[in-house]
Amino acid sequence: MGRAVQWWDEKQIPLYVAAIAAGAVLGLAAPGLGPELEHTINPVLALLLFATFLGVPLIEVGRAFRDVRFLATVLVANFVVVPAVVYGLSRFVADDRGLLLGVLLVLLTPCIDYVIVFTGLAGGARARLLAAAPLLMVAQILLLPGYLYLFAGGDVLSVVDVGPFVEAFLVLIVLPLAAAAAVQALARRHRAGQVTESVTAQAMVPLMMATLAVVIGSQIAAVGDQVTELVRVVPLYVAFVVLAVAVGLLAGRLTRLDVPATRAVMFATATRNSLVVLPLALALPASLAIAPLAVVTQTLVELVAMVVLVRLVPRLTPTSHPTPTVLTGTP
């Protein structure tokens, strides 16, 4: 087992690319499996986040709450600078109400879940980003209606429900974090907790592969059916990643954050809350049925981009120390 764990830790990026490809093949070959795979997204993602949180000593999260400069940088970058970027990009689909809402919903909401995993893979400050997750969630719940009103018109507020935000926060953040805290407390007194920590750490790569495959496999067929319309948003999503990474890098340097924190800001600005806002998009009227597919398209673009950024971000933010690429140790 030890050799297998060492092998997949060393081959993480190729394995993630393979998982994305496998999910795409499965989703296109058996489109009927899409709805079934979709039901597994939250459980698999919750397990991945449980494993991530378990690998972050909660004392580090407590210290991260006191890092006001980092928290302020993440919040300003995501809710002051990024919305301006999103407004500019959204004008290219302003003629199509469904595409416009899909683009706004997904690009205005920063990720609170697997961004922590990718940040860790790139040697970023995942404990600090975990501490920022509740603030990011509350801020987007409060600010999203206002931005939708400004960017898409006041009538849109009557068809958007924030309920899925609350549900996702409980299922994907609160429950896995509480479970991880319980196991960490158990590990200080009993061997069972230590064994759970060890086994879970070894399962990080397979869990990430499962998450990528399930998300891609569940959504790609639906996107393929509307590809001629959705192709319009792909360049916008690619441009967003490029611009958001630049915003994060500049923000980190202007506020003089250390390298791990700067990397965390870069991922926090580039990664969006697509799995959380998808239920909001699905709840829109039938006349806006293209909106959830626009959200899913962003997920597909983003997952490929994240695999690239895991390698690129460390090169953009060099450090004199070797960059950790395995999530099994401390941040």
Secondary structure by P-SEA (a helix, b strand, c coil): caaaaaaaaaaaaaaaaaaaaaaaaaaaacccaaaaaaaaaaaaaaaaaaaaaaaccaaaaaaaaaaaaaaaaaaaaccccaaaaaaaaaccccccaaaaaaaaaaaacccccaaaaaaaaaccaaaaaaaaaaaaaaaaaacaaaaaaacccccccccccaaaaaaaaaaccaaaaaaaaaaaaaaaccaaaaaaaaaaaaaaaaaaaaaaaaaaaacaaaaaaaccccccaaaaaaaaaaaaaaaaaaaaaaacccaaaaaaaaaaaaccccccaaaaaaaccccccaaaaaaaaaaaaaaaaaaaaaacccccccccccccccccccc
